[in-house]
Amino acid sequence: MADLVSTPAQPVAQSPRKLDSAAILLSLPAVVVVFALFYYPLIFGLDLSLRATETAASWSLTNYQQFFSDPDQVSTIGITFLVALPVTIFSVVVSIPLAFFMRRGIKFERLITTLLILPITLGTVLVAQGMLDYFAPNGWFNRVLLTLHIIQEPLQLLHHLIAVEIALFIQGFPFVFLLILGYMSAINPDLERASRMLGASVWQTFWRIILPLTLPGIAVAFCLNFVANFAVFPTANLVGEPTHETHVLAILAYETTYTNYNRPLGVAISLIMGVLELLVIALVLWLQNRMARSAAISGGKGV
């Protein structure tokens, strides 16, 4: 009898993927819209920012050199971070325990959620106008404190940094909360039950299970809210002090373009603002990836 020789299975050759003409055709309108609304203005703005004047024939870094050589203009970077970063961090920090508490449903959940997200419907100008009336020296807030003899004279809460922070929190917190709540609610409850059965406390379950699985949602919420706060313009004008304490990059870009009529420099400032936002987003996503990896490694070792 002939010996049966086993031969290794040959890998099945995969045919190269073919371009789906129907899919390309269906996505073409979306590509055109994205190019027209985003990429073309971006290319046009980059080209304009590299010209000393609008009619200059050649490219140069004059506008960027002018910006970074002016201490008053460079200081707007720090001011913008001072406005955007603390309120973004605070919104995330407040949203995490609130979402953890509400992730499985509570009594009057719909009413509470409605009250929390109601500021979304108000808009930037309406929130600012409400603050101007509420926190004014003769507004409700100060009148209540004076009536209760908590203060002796009205607090000056408008037209400086704290007023902008309050307005940004009112406008941005609902988005941050809903994003984090959505991620946290989607976590399989069996993971929490298994953790508790193994003897983990509520805090250990949150730190080892809930938080690592929610990190992508936290990172996305942070990035979206930070970008919105970093580009603050009407709020910094209406309830802030736009000539000094809240003279952010967006206001500087507007003034440069429409008050000083220097479009190339104004566009350059806008692009610098966009690059700074991208750097922060990249840093946050890198930290999120690293923290998630560290959590997985420590969990695997049973530490």
SVG drawing of the C-alpha trace seen along z (x, -y; Angstrom):
<svg xmlns="http://www.w3.org/2000/svg" viewBox="-39 -99 49 101">
<polyline fill="none" stroke="black" stroke-width="0.4" points="0.0,0.0 1.4,-3.3 2.2,-5.5 -0.1,-8.5 2.0,-11.6 0.2,-14.5 0.9,-17.8 0.4,-21.1 -2.7,-23.0 -1.9,-25.6 -3.1,-29.1 -6.0,-30.2 -5.0,-32.9 -7.1,-36.0 -8.0,-38.0 -7.1,-41.6 -9.8,-43.9 -11.6,-45.7 -12.8,-49.3 -16.5,-49.4 -17.6,-52.0 -21.1,-52.2 -19.7,-53.1 -17.4,-55.7 -20.2,-57.2 -22.5,-57.3 -19.8,-59.0 -18.8,-61.5 -21.4,-64.1 -20.2,-63.9 -16.5,-64.3 -17.4,-67.3 -19.3,-69.0 -16.4,-68.3 -13.8,-69.6 -15.9,-72.7 -16.7,-73.5 -13.4,-72.5 -10.4,-71.6 -10.7,-74.4 -11.0,-77.2 -8.2,-75.5 -5.9,-75.5 -7.0,-79.1 -6.3,-80.3 -2.9,-78.6 -1.9,-80.2 -3.1,-83.6 -1.3,-83.3 2.0,-82.7 1.8,-86.1 3.0,-89.3 0.1,-91.1 -2.9,-89.9 -1.3,-90.9 2.2,-89.5 3.5,-87.2 5.6,-84.9 5.3,-83.0 7.0,-84.0 6.7,-83.4 6.3,-87.2 2.9,-86.9 4.0,-84.0 7.2,-85.9 5.2,-89.0 2.9,-87.1 5.5,-85.3 7.7,-88.4 4.9,-90.5 4.7,-89.7 1.1,-91.1 -0.1,-88.8 1.8,-85.7 0.2,-86.4 -3.2,-85.7 -2.2,-82.0 -1.8,-81.8 -5.0,-83.7 -7.0,-81.4 -5.6,-78.3 -6.5,-79.9 -10.0,-80.4 -10.6,-77.0 -8.6,-74.4 -9.9,-74.8 -13.6,-74.8 -13.1,-71.8 -11.4,-69.8 -14.1,-70.9 -16.9,-69.8 -15.3,-66.4 -14.6,-65.9 -18.2,-66.8 -19.7,-64.7 -17.9,-61.4 -19.3,-60.8 -22.7,-62.1 -22.8,-59.7 -21.6,-56.9 -24.5,-57.6 -27.1,-57.8 -25.8,-55.0 -28.3,-52.4 -31.2,-54.7 -32.5,-56.6 -35.8,-58.0 -36.9,-61.0 -34.1,-60.3 -35.9,-62.0 -36.6,-65.1 -33.1,-65.4 -31.6,-64.8 -33.9,-67.4 -32.8,-70.0 -29.1,-69.1 -29.3,-69.4 -31.8,-72.4 -29.0,-75.0 -28.3,-73.4 -31.5,-75.1 -30.6,-78.5 -27.7,-79.5 -24.6,-81.5 -26.2,-85.0 -29.2,-84.1 -26.9,-82.6 -24.8,-85.7 -27.8,-88.0 -29.2,-86.0 -25.9,-86.2 -25.8,-90.0 -29.2,-90.3 -28.7,-87.7 -25.1,-88.5 -25.3,-92.3 -24.7,-94.4 -28.4,-94.9 -29.3,-91.4 -31.1,-88.6 -27.9,-86.9 -26.5,-89.9 -29.9,-91.0 -30.5,-87.6 -27.0,-87.6 -27.5,-91.1 -30.9,-90.3 -29.5,-87.3 -26.7,-89.5 -24.1,-87.1 -22.3,-90.0 -22.1,-93.7 -21.7,-95.0 -22.5,-93.5 -20.0,-91.0 -18.4,-91.9 -18.9,-88.7 -19.2,-90.1 -16.7,-91.3 -13.7,-89.2 -12.5,-85.6 -14.8,-83.9 -17.9,-85.1 -16.6,-83.5 -15.8,-80.3 -19.4,-80.2 -20.9,-80.8 -18.8,-78.2 -19.6,-75.6 -23.4,-76.3 -23.1,-75.8 -20.6,-72.9 -21.5,-70.7 -24.6,-69.1 -22.6,-67.8 -19.8,-66.5 -22.3,-64.8 -24.4,-63.2 -21.3,-61.8 -19.8,-60.3 -23.2,-59.0 -23.7,-57.3 -20.3,-55.5 -20.7,-54.5 -24.3,-53.3 -23.1,-51.0 -20.8,-49.0 -22.0,-45.5 -23.4,-45.3 -22.1,-41.7 -18.6,-43.1 -19.6,-45.1 -21.4,-42.1 -18.3,-39.8 -16.1,-42.4 -18.3,-42.7 -18.5,-38.9 -14.8,-38.7 -14.7,-41.0 -14.0,-44.4 -15.5,-47.5 -17.5,-50.1 -14.4,-52.3 -12.2,-49.4 -14.9,-48.5 -15.1,-52.0 -11.3,-52.5 -10.5,-49.1 -13.5,-48.4 -15.8,-51.5 -13.2,-54.2 -10.8,-52.3 -13.8,-51.3 -15.1,-54.9 -11.7,-56.5 -12.5,-56.7 -15.7,-58.6 -14.0,-60.9 -11.3,-61.7 -13.8,-62.5 -15.9,-64.6 -12.8,-66.5 -11.6,-67.1 -14.9,-68.4 -15.5,-70.6 -12.0,-71.9 -12.2,-72.9 -15.4,-74.7 -14.0,-76.6 -10.7,-77.3 -12.5,-79.0 -14.7,-81.1 -15.6,-84.5 -19.1,-85.9 -19.0,-84.8 -15.6,-86.4 -17.0,-89.7 -20.4,-89.7 -19.6,-88.7 -15.8,-88.9 -13.2,-91.7 -12.1,-91.4 -9.5,-94.1 -7.4,-92.5 -8.4,-89.5 -10.3,-87.6 -8.5,-88.9 -8.4,-85.4 -7.0,-84.3 -10.4,-84.4 -10.9,-88.0 -7.3,-88.9 -7.9,-87.2 -11.2,-89.1 -9.6,-92.4 -6.6,-91.9 -8.8,-91.0 -11.8,-93.3 -10.4,-96.2 -6.8,-96.4 -7.7,-95.0 -4.8,-92.7 -6.3,-89.5 -3.1,-87.5 -2.1,-88.0 -5.6,-87.3 -5.8,-84.0 -2.3,-83.1 -3.6,-83.6 -6.6,-81.4 -4.3,-78.7 -2.1,-78.9 -5.2,-78.5 -6.1,-75.4 -2.7,-73.9 -2.7,-74.4 -6.1,-72.7 -4.8,-69.7 -1.7,-69.4 -4.0,-69.3 -6.2,-66.7 -3.2,-64.6 -1.9,-64.8 -5.2,-63.8 -5.7,-60.8 -2.1,-59.7 -2.7,-59.9 -6.0,-58.0 -4.3,-55.2 -1.5,-55.0 -3.8,-55.0 -6.0,-52.3 -2.9,-50.1 -1.6,-50.6 -5.0,-49.6 -5.1,-46.5 -1.6,-45.5 -2.2,-46.0 -5.5,-44.2 -3.8,-41.2 -1.3,-41.0 -4.0,-41.1 -2.4,-44.1"/>
</svg>
